[in-house]
Amino acid sequence: ENANGDNAFKVNHLTLNTNNGLRLQDASGAYTKALQGEESLSLSLAHIDLAYIKPYLVQLPLPADVLQKITSLSPKGKLNDLTLRWAGKQAITKNYQLQTKFSGLGILAHEKIPGFDNLTGEIKANQATGKITLDTLNAKLDFKDILRWPIPADKLSGDISWRISDRETKIEVSELSISNPHLAGTINADYLIDGNKGGLLDLTGKFGK
């Protein structure tokens, strides 16, 4: 507790090794909860393996709905050069910033979120914009509500970006290249989600095989 009566803690240059395999090196972080209910969280990690953090999720200051969604997605993979900043109040996010490189990244398909396995790339995102750059070999994509079986991707590369405003969300897929034994090609797409008109998709693709 600080001089203002807020609850706060901070760690710098933390090194941690646990019996279950979790290893943290040069980790830094801070958490503050003000008397008025505002919360803020910052985290900086050189490297972390998501497979080993599941037992510790319940100890983090996360809203119950966020914790439930993370558990349902069952994330796995390795993150490098992770930077995260979050601010909110009463489980409602006001703003956030996320940047990390990832390898072997995977989540289970859950509700309307497609699943994937073994992705490699980088993500930069905040509450308004975001971009994922993929450079992946031997991945799988799982659109369980659309396709019966996951789609194998021997190679998957390209950019996916998005912009979110009060009235609409726009997702842009740029030069997304996918190849497997059955097809090879490139996809470009713009997907506009309007709260009043629904979704509008503009998609072009070039495929061989």
DRENLO-230519 format. One line per field, with one value per residue: residue in one letter; x, y, z of N, C-alpha, C in turn; chain. Coordinates in Angstrom, 2 decimals. Example, Ala and Ser with C-alpha at 12.3 -4.5 7.8 and 13.67 -1.06 7.14 Angstrom:
r: [A;S] .
nc1: [13.19;12.85] .
nc2: [-5.69;-2.25] .
nc3: [7.80;7.08] .
cac1: [12.30;13.67] .
cac2: [-4.50;-1.06] .
cac3: [7.80;7.14] .
cc1: [13.20;12.90] .
cc2: [-3.30;0.03] .
cc3: [7.80;7.87] .
c: [A;A] .
***
This chain:
r: [E;N;A;N;G;D;N;A;F;K;V;N;H;L;T;L;N;T;N;N;G;L;R;L;Q;D;A;S;G;A;Y;T;K;A;L;Q;G;E;E;S;L;S;L;S;L;A;H;I;D;L;A;Y;I;K;P;Y;L;V;Q;L;P;L;P;A;D;V;L;Q;K;I;T;S;L;S;P;K;G;K;L;N;D;L;T;L;R;W;A;G;K;Q;A;I;T;K;N;Y;Q;L;Q;T;K;F;S;G;L;G;I;L;A;H;E;K;I;P;G;F;D;N;L;T;G;E;I;K;A;N;Q;A;T;G;K;I;T;L;D;T;L;N;A;K;L;D;F;K;D;I;L;R;W;P;I;P;A;D;K;L;S;G;D;I;S;W;R;I;S;D;R;E;T;K;I;E;V;S;E;L;S;I;S;N;P;H;L;A;G;T;I;N;A;D;Y;L;I;D;G;N;K;G;G;L;L;D;L;T;G;K;F;G;K] .
nc1: [0.86;0.57;1.42;-0.90;-2.92;-3.48;-3.41;-0.48;2.17;5.53;8.04;11.44;13.83;13.56;14.40;13.32;12.84;10.91;9.61;7.94;8.86;8.64;10.34;11.69;13.44;15.09;12.68;10.19;7.66;4.53;1.75;-1.20;-3.92;-6.29;-8.02;-10.40;-11.02;-9.73;-7.45;-4.15;-1.72;1.50;3.96;7.00;8.88;11.65;11.50;9.11;7.47;4.37;3.17;3.74;2.53;-0.10;-0.88;-0.56;-2.23;-4.59;-3.68;-3.11;-4.00;-6.56;-9.67;-12.58;-13.96;-12.09;-10.07;-11.44;-11.82;-9.17;-8.41;-10.16;-9.24;-6.76;-3.87;-0.67;2.88;5.82;6.89;8.72;10.56;8.44;6.12;3.71;1.02;-1.70;-4.81;-7.69;-11.07;-13.11;-13.16;-13.41;-11.79;-9.82;-7.61;-4.86;-1.60;0.27;3.02;4.94;7.13;6.49;6.54;5.69;3.06;-0.21;-3.80;-6.91;-9.86;-12.57;-15.80;-16.50;-13.94;-11.34;-9.22;-5.68;-2.39;1.05;2.07;4.29;5.67;5.00;3.36;1.74;-0.25;-3.02;-5.79;-7.07;-5.84;-4.06;-1.58;-0.56;2.18;3.03;5.20;5.49;5.95;4.60;1.98;-1.38;-4.78;-7.87;-11.11;-13.66;-16.45;-17.01;-15.49;-14.97;-12.54;-9.24;-7.16;-4.20;-1.10;1.68;3.27;2.84;2.42;2.48;0.55;-1.76;-3.97;-5.78;-8.38;-10.16;-13.08;-15.65;-17.85;-17.28;-15.37;-12.46;-10.79;-7.84;-6.31;-3.23;-1.42;-1.38;0.07;-0.38;0.36;0.04;0.00;-2.22;-2.99;-1.87;-1.34;-2.22;-3.78;-5.74;-7.61;-10.36;-12.27;-15.11;-16.75;-19.72;-21.74;-24.39;-24.98;-23.95;-21.58;-19.11;-17.37;-14.53;-12.77;-9.93;-8.17;-5.39;-4.65;-2.80;-2.06] .
nc2: [-1.19;2.19;5.72;7.04;5.39;3.43;0.07;-1.61;-3.20;-4.02;-5.38;-5.91;-7.00;-9.78;-13.15;-16.43;-19.82;-22.69;-25.82;-27.06;-26.34;-23.71;-20.84;-17.73;-14.91;-11.94;-10.50;-7.97;-6.08;-4.49;-3.64;-1.89;-0.90;1.44;3.39;4.27;2.27;2.00;0.11;-0.94;-2.61;-3.73;-5.45;-7.02;-9.25;-11.26;-13.82;-16.46;-19.56;-20.57;-22.93;-23.50;-21.69;-22.02;-23.12;-20.84;-18.81;-18.24;-16.76;-14.29;-10.80;-10.80;-10.17;-12.26;-13.17;-12.82;-14.54;-16.98;-17.16;-17.29;-19.73;-21.46;-21.20;-22.32;-21.61;-22.12;-22.27;-20.27;-17.11;-14.20;-11.29;-9.86;-7.30;-5.80;-3.69;-2.64;-1.13;-0.54;-0.66;-2.11;-4.62;-3.81;-3.01;-0.18;0.74;-0.76;-2.12;-4.27;-6.20;-8.64;-11.30;-14.53;-18.15;-21.44;-21.07;-21.64;-22.07;-23.39;-23.84;-21.78;-20.83;-18.19;-17.87;-18.88;-21.81;-22.50;-23.81;-23.99;-21.50;-18.96;-15.77;-12.25;-9.89;-6.76;-4.67;-2.62;-1.02;0.08;-0.47;-3.05;-5.50;-8.49;-10.32;-13.02;-15.82;-18.76;-22.31;-25.55;-25.48;-25.49;-24.72;-24.17;-24.06;-24.70;-24.40;-24.11;-25.82;-29.34;-30.61;-29.65;-27.35;-28.13;-26.37;-26.14;-23.97;-20.66;-17.33;-13.72;-10.66;-9.59;-7.16;-4.78;-2.39;-0.73;0.94;2.99;2.60;0.71;-2.18;-2.94;-5.34;-6.32;-8.37;-9.06;-10.13;-12.85;-15.83;-19.22;-22.67;-26.16;-29.78;-29.88;-27.38;-24.11;-20.72;-17.16;-14.81;-11.88;-9.62;-7.61;-6.97;-5.65;-4.83;-3.77;-2.35;-1.81;-2.62;-5.15;-7.57;-7.02;-8.45;-8.36;-10.16;-11.51;-13.99;-15.96;-19.02;-22.03;-25.41] .
nc3: [0.00;-0.92;-0.33;-1.01;-0.31;-2.12;-3.37;-4.23;-6.03;-7.02;-9.12;-10.10;-12.46;-11.97;-11.35;-11.76;-11.02;-11.17;-9.82;-11.66;-14.14;-15.00;-15.96;-15.41;-16.54;-15.82;-15.35;-15.14;-13.48;-12.56;-10.47;-9.74;-7.74;-7.34;-4.83;-5.90;-7.63;-10.08;-12.02;-12.88;-14.86;-15.60;-17.51;-18.25;-20.05;-20.92;-21.93;-22.05;-21.49;-22.36;-21.62;-19.01;-17.33;-16.59;-13.98;-12.42;-13.16;-11.75;-9.67;-10.61;-11.00;-12.57;-14.26;-13.70;-16.00;-18.01;-17.16;-17.37;-20.14;-21.07;-19.95;-21.31;-23.94;-23.74;-24.13;-25.72;-26.32;-27.05;-25.88;-26.69;-25.76;-24.51;-23.89;-21.93;-21.17;-19.25;-18.44;-16.47;-15.12;-12.75;-14.09;-16.71;-19.64;-20.24;-21.68;-23.46;-24.21;-26.21;-27.09;-28.65;-29.68;-31.05;-30.95;-32.00;-31.23;-30.02;-29.78;-28.54;-30.53;-29.74;-28.93;-31.04;-31.84;-33.89;-33.83;-33.64;-34.37;-33.66;-34.62;-35.80;-35.32;-34.96;-32.83;-32.48;-30.63;-29.55;-27.83;-30.00;-32.48;-34.31;-35.28;-36.78;-37.76;-39.67;-40.00;-40.71;-40.37;-40.94;-39.63;-38.16;-38.81;-37.27;-37.95;-36.48;-36.52;-39.15;-40.83;-40.87;-40.25;-39.06;-40.94;-42.52;-42.78;-44.52;-44.99;-43.86;-44.19;-43.90;-43.35;-40.88;-39.98;-37.93;-37.13;-34.64;-33.80;-32.25;-33.86;-35.84;-36.91;-38.63;-40.49;-42.03;-44.35;-45.64;-48.33;-47.51;-47.47;-48.14;-48.05;-48.75;-49.18;-50.89;-51.88;-52.91;-52.46;-52.43;-50.31;-50.12;-48.22;-47.06;-44.27;-43.05;-40.16;-39.15;-36.71;-37.28;-39.94;-40.16;-41.41;-43.96;-46.53;-48.53;-50.65;-52.24;-54.02;-55.12;-56.44;-56.91;-57.79] .
cac1: [0.00;1.41;1.01;-2.24;-3.87;-3.66;-2.68;0.48;3.42;6.43;9.24;12.39;14.94;13.27;14.73;12.52;12.80;9.99;9.73;7.17;9.51;8.53;11.58;11.65;14.73;15.05;11.28;9.78;6.23;3.92;0.29;-1.76;-5.37;-6.58;-9.20;-11.57;-11.27;-8.90;-6.37;-3.17;-0.79;2.56;4.76;8.06;9.55;12.53;11.07;8.24;6.80;3.00;2.75;4.02;1.92;-1.50;-1.17;-0.39;-3.16;-5.58;-3.05;-2.93;-5.13;-7.33;-11.11;-12.99;-14.33;-10.84;-9.42;-12.18;-11.56;-7.79;-8.43;-10.84;-8.40;-5.62;-2.75;0.64;3.88;6.87;6.89;9.99;10.51;7.05;5.78;2.26;0.48;-3.17;-5.49;-9.13;-11.81;-14.20;-13.05;-13.59;-10.52;-9.81;-6.59;-3.78;-0.57;0.88;3.99;5.75;7.40;6.01;6.86;4.93;1.88;-1.45;-4.96;-8.04;-11.01;-13.50;-16.87;-16.30;-12.50;-10.75;-8.03;-4.49;-1.31;2.42;2.31;5.48;5.57;5.07;2.12;1.72;-1.67;-3.58;-7.25;-7.61;-5.24;-3.18;-1.01;0.15;3.02;3.25;6.24;5.23;6.04;3.94;0.93;-2.75;-5.84;-9.07;-12.37;-14.49;-17.85;-17.12;-14.88;-14.95;-11.19;-8.27;-6.45;-2.74;-0.40;3.13;3.82;1.83;3.11;1.72;0.17;-3.16;-4.07;-7.16;-8.66;-11.42;-13.64;-16.95;-18.89;-16.95;-14.08;-11.95;-9.70;-7.19;-5.37;-2.35;-0.46;-1.33;0.47;-0.58;0.61;0.06;0.04;-3.41;-3.18;-0.87;-1.84;-2.12;-5.08;-5.87;-9.00;-10.82;-13.51;-15.65;-17.82;-20.50;-22.75;-25.74;-25.17;-23.37;-20.23;-18.90;-16.09;-13.97;-11.69;-9.35;-7.17;-4.75;-4.27;-2.36;-2.31] .
cac2: [0.00;3.38;6.85;7.45;4.37;2.46;-1.20;-1.64;-3.93;-3.85;-6.22;-5.56;-7.92;-11.01;-14.46;-17.43;-21.19;-23.50;-27.27;-27.54;-25.96;-22.29;-20.10;-16.32;-14.24;-10.49;-10.11;-6.77;-5.89;-3.64;-3.67;-0.89;-0.78;2.67;3.36;4.49;1.07;1.89;-0.86;-0.91;-3.73;-3.70;-6.66;-7.11;-10.55;-11.61;-15.11;-17.28;-20.69;-20.51;-24.23;-23.63;-20.64;-22.33;-23.21;-19.56;-17.83;-17.85;-15.84;-12.99;-9.88;-10.77;-10.35;-13.66;-13.53;-12.92;-15.77;-18.10;-17.23;-17.77;-21.16;-22.17;-21.17;-23.19;-21.18;-22.75;-21.68;-19.48;-15.68;-13.53;-9.82;-9.51;-6.08;-5.68;-2.67;-2.70;-0.28;-0.72;-0.42;-3.06;-5.66;-3.22;-2.50;1.18;0.74;-1.74;-2.23;-5.59;-6.46;-9.81;-12.29;-15.83;-19.34;-22.60;-20.55;-22.34;-22.00;-24.21;-23.12;-21.55;-19.94;-17.72;-17.70;-20.07;-22.33;-22.65;-24.52;-23.87;-20.27;-18.18;-14.41;-11.13;-9.12;-5.45;-4.34;-1.84;-1.06;0.64;-1.04;-4.18;-6.15;-9.75;-10.73;-14.46;-16.46;-20.02;-23.60;-26.71;-25.02;-25.97;-23.76;-24.91;-23.32;-25.84;-24.16;-24.03;-27.00;-30.48;-30.95;-28.54;-27.19;-28.10;-25.35;-26.35;-22.62;-19.62;-16.05;-12.55;-9.71;-9.39;-5.95;-4.41;-1.11;-0.82;2.21;2.81;2.24;-0.39;-2.85;-3.29;-6.31;-6.38;-9.47;-8.61;-11.09;-14.05;-16.96;-20.52;-23.81;-27.51;-30.71;-29.80;-26.06;-23.07;-19.46;-15.94;-14.20;-10.51;-9.44;-6.56;-7.37;-4.53;-5.23;-2.59;-2.73;-1.65;-3.31;-6.49;-7.69;-6.91;-9.08;-8.20;-11.13;-11.97;-15.04;-16.59;-20.34;-23.03;-26.81] .
cac3: [0.00;-1.00;0.50;-1.39;0.09;-3.20;-3.28;-5.32;-5.87;-8.15;-9.13;-11.14;-12.73;-11.24;-11.91;-11.04;-11.53;-10.37;-9.99;-12.80;-15.38;-15.30;-15.80;-15.75;-16.46;-15.95;-15.45;-14.41;-13.53;-11.54;-10.41;-8.84;-7.65;-6.61;-3.97;-6.75;-8.42;-11.27;-11.94;-13.95;-14.83;-16.60;-17.46;-19.25;-19.95;-22.02;-22.49;-21.22;-22.12;-21.87;-21.11;-17.59;-16.51;-16.26;-12.54;-11.73;-13.68;-10.74;-8.73;-11.24;-10.82;-13.80;-14.11;-13.79;-17.37;-18.78;-16.73;-17.94;-21.57;-21.24;-19.62;-22.40;-25.13;-23.43;-24.96;-25.58;-27.18;-26.41;-26.14;-26.49;-25.75;-24.21;-23.17;-21.77;-20.28;-19.22;-17.46;-16.51;-13.90;-12.55;-15.13;-18.04;-20.15;-20.77;-22.72;-23.29;-25.23;-26.21;-28.14;-28.38;-30.71;-30.58;-31.73;-31.54;-30.55;-30.34;-28.89;-28.96;-31.04;-28.63;-29.34;-32.41;-32.06;-34.50;-33.19;-34.48;-33.71;-34.15;-35.36;-35.49;-35.85;-34.03;-32.68;-31.83;-30.55;-28.46;-27.83;-31.23;-33.68;-34.07;-36.45;-36.61;-38.88;-39.58;-40.80;-40.03;-41.04;-40.31;-38.72;-38.38;-38.55;-36.90;-38.01;-36.14;-36.86;-40.60;-41.44;-39.96;-39.82;-39.15;-42.20;-42.36;-43.56;-44.52;-44.88;-43.66;-43.96;-44.30;-42.32;-40.53;-39.17;-37.62;-36.50;-33.90;-33.35;-31.61;-34.84;-36.73;-36.84;-39.95;-40.50;-43.34;-44.58;-46.72;-48.88;-46.66;-48.31;-47.50;-48.93;-48.21;-50.32;-51.73;-52.48;-52.63;-52.99;-51.66;-50.01;-49.65;-47.82;-46.16;-43.61;-42.30;-39.25;-38.78;-35.74;-37.84;-41.21;-40.15;-41.93;-45.40;-46.85;-49.87;-50.63;-53.49;-53.82;-56.26;-56.00;-57.86;-57.41] .
cc1: [0.89;0.80;-0.40;-3.32;-4.16;-2.89;-1.74;1.63;4.22;7.61;10.12;13.46;14.77;13.71;14.04;12.58;11.92;10.17;8.99;7.73;9.41;9.84;11.39;13.04;14.54;13.61;11.01;8.27;5.74;2.41;-0.17;-3.28;-5.69;-7.84;-10.48;-11.87;-10.45;-7.74;-5.41;-2.17;0.24;3.45;5.77;8.83;10.44;12.06;10.13;7.61;5.40;2.53;2.89;3.32;0.50;-1.75;-1.13;-1.40;-4.13;-5.00;-2.83;-4.16;-5.93;-8.81;-11.51;-13.31;-13.09;-10.11;-10.10;-11.90;-10.14;-7.73;-9.06;-10.00;-7.17;-4.39;-1.47;1.59;4.86;6.77;8.25;9.80;9.08;6.96;4.26;1.95;-1.03;-3.70;-6.99;-9.76;-12.98;-14.30;-13.29;-12.27;-10.69;-8.78;-5.55;-2.79;0.10;1.84;4.81;6.03;6.98;6.45;6.11;3.62;0.62;-2.53;-6.01;-9.13;-12.05;-14.50;-16.62;-14.82;-11.93;-9.51;-6.87;-3.40;0.00;2.66;3.58;5.33;5.69;3.73;2.39;0.26;-1.95;-5.10;-7.86;-7.08;-4.38;-2.67;-0.29;0.91;3.37;4.38;6.38;5.43;5.28;2.92;-0.39;-3.71;-7.14;-10.29;-13.50;-15.96;-18.09;-16.63;-14.77;-13.58;-10.28;-7.57;-4.94;-2.14;1.09;3.86;2.69;2.55;2.25;1.35;-1.34;-3.22;-5.53;-7.21;-10.05;-11.84;-15.00;-17.99;-18.56;-15.58;-13.67;-10.74;-9.14;-6.18;-4.54;-1.33;-0.28;-1.10;0.33;-0.30;0.58;0.03;-1.13;-3.60;-2.02;-1.39;-1.67;-3.50;-4.89;-7.34;-9.18;-12.16;-13.97;-16.84;-18.49;-21.62;-24.16;-25.99;-24.63;-21.98;-20.19;-17.49;-15.73;-12.72;-11.24;-8.27;-6.63;-4.19;-3.81;-2.75;-3.77] .
cc2: [1.23;4.53;7.33;6.47;3.34;1.18;-1.31;-2.57;-3.81;-4.78;-5.78;-6.64;-9.23;-12.23;-15.52;-18.76;-22.03;-24.97;-27.77;-27.07;-24.51;-21.58;-18.67;-15.74;-12.75;-9.99;-8.86;-6.61;-5.00;-3.75;-2.66;-0.96;0.41;2.52;3.53;3.31;0.94;0.91;-0.66;-2.05;-3.53;-4.92;-6.65;-8.40;-10.77;-12.87;-15.79;-18.38;-20.78;-21.83;-24.34;-22.58;-20.96;-22.44;-21.87;-18.50;-17.33;-16.87;-14.44;-12.12;-9.71;-10.89;-11.80;-14.07;-13.67;-14.21;-17.00;-18.26;-17.75;-19.28;-21.96;-22.24;-22.06;-22.82;-21.95;-22.09;-20.84;-18.02;-15.10;-12.02;-9.34;-8.21;-5.95;-4.56;-2.68;-1.78;-0.46;-0.42;-1.39;-4.04;-5.13;-2.59;-1.09;1.30;-0.33;-1.61;-3.59;-5.70;-7.68;-10.58;-13.65;-16.94;-20.53;-22.22;-21.30;-22.06;-22.96;-23.32;-23.00;-20.48;-19.49;-17.51;-18.96;-20.52;-22.39;-23.31;-24.25;-22.64;-19.58;-16.79;-13.38;-10.41;-7.81;-5.01;-3.40;-1.84;-0.58;-0.03;-2.25;-4.76;-7.43;-10.05;-12.20;-14.90;-17.88;-21.22;-24.64;-26.30;-25.70;-24.85;-24.52;-23.98;-24.32;-25.64;-24.11;-25.30;-28.12;-30.76;-29.72;-28.53;-27.20;-27.02;-25.60;-25.02;-21.62;-18.33;-14.91;-11.70;-9.68;-8.18;-5.60;-3.03;-1.18;0.58;1.94;2.27;1.02;-0.97;-3.26;-4.20;-6.41;-7.52;-9.12;-9.68;-12.29;-15.26;-18.26;-21.62;-25.10;-28.47;-30.56;-28.45;-25.15;-21.79;-18.32;-15.31;-12.76;-10.28;-8.22;-7.00;-6.23;-5.01;-3.96;-3.02;-2.64;-2.52;-4.74;-6.49;-7.61;-7.41;-8.84;-9.04;-11.46;-13.00;-15.57;-17.93;-21.19;-24.41;-27.18] .
cc3: [0.00;-0.20;0.19;-0.95;-0.97;-2.88;-4.47;-4.99;-7.15;-8.01;-10.29;-11.23;-11.93;-12.03;-11.07;-11.76;-10.61;-10.70;-11.23;-14.15;-15.75;-14.99;-16.27;-15.58;-16.71;-16.16;-14.61;-14.53;-12.40;-11.63;-9.37;-8.90;-6.75;-5.78;-4.79;-7.65;-9.68;-11.02;-13.11;-13.75;-15.92;-16.40;-18.58;-19.02;-21.16;-22.71;-21.51;-22.07;-21.53;-21.26;-19.60;-16.71;-16.05;-14.76;-11.80;-12.17;-12.62;-9.73;-9.31;-11.05;-12.10;-13.50;-14.36;-15.22;-18.26;-18.43;-17.33;-19.42;-21.83;-20.99;-20.74;-23.66;-24.97;-24.26;-24.67;-26.55;-26.37;-26.85;-25.83;-26.57;-25.54;-23.42;-23.14;-20.79;-20.40;-18.15;-17.60;-15.17;-13.86;-13.73;-16.54;-18.48;-20.69;-21.89;-22.43;-24.43;-25.09;-27.37;-27.74;-29.67;-30.17;-31.52;-31.14;-30.88;-31.00;-29.32;-29.42;-29.55;-29.93;-29.04;-30.78;-32.75;-32.69;-33.75;-34.17;-33.67;-34.44;-35.02;-34.86;-36.10;-34.76;-33.99;-31.98;-31.81;-29.39;-28.60;-29.14;-32.50;-33.30;-35.37;-36.04;-37.89;-38.69;-40.49;-40.25;-40.94;-40.24;-39.24;-39.04;-38.01;-38.32;-36.88;-37.74;-36.49;-38.36;-41.28;-40.41;-39.41;-39.89;-40.50;-41.93;-43.26;-43.45;-44.39;-44.76;-43.33;-44.47;-43.10;-42.13;-39.59;-38.94;-36.97;-35.86;-33.47;-32.70;-32.58;-35.68;-36.41;-38.25;-39.81;-41.91;-43.36;-45.81;-47.09;-47.95;-47.56;-47.54;-48.51;-48.13;-49.40;-51.30;-52.41;-52.11;-53.22;-52.01;-51.51;-49.58;-49.33;-46.94;-45.59;-42.72;-41.47;-38.74;-37.84;-36.26;-39.06;-41.22;-40.74;-43.45;-45.70;-48.29;-49.92;-52.04;-53.18;-55.13;-55.81;-57.19;-57.34;-57.60] .
c: [A;A;A;A;A;A;A;A;A;A;A;A;A;A;A;A;A;A;A;A;A;A;A;A;A;A;A;A;A;A;A;A;A;A;A;A;A;A;A;A;A;A;A;A;A;A;A;A;A;A;A;A;A;A;A;A;A;A;A;A;A;A;A;A;A;A;A;A;A;A;A;A;A;A;A;A;A;A;A;A;A;A;A;A;A;A;A;A;A;A;A;A;A;A;A;A;A;A;A;A;A;A;A;A;A;A;A;A;A;A;A;A;A;A;A;A;A;A;A;A;A;A;A;A;A;A;A;A;A;A;A;A;A;A;A;A;A;A;A;A;A;A;A;A;A;A;A;A;A;A;A;A;A;A;A;A;A;A;A;A;A;A;A;A;A;A;A;A;A;A;A;A;A;A;A;A;A;A;A;A;A;A;A;A;A;A;A;A;A;A;A;A;A;A;A;A;A;A;A;A;A;A;A;A;A;A;A;A;A] .
***
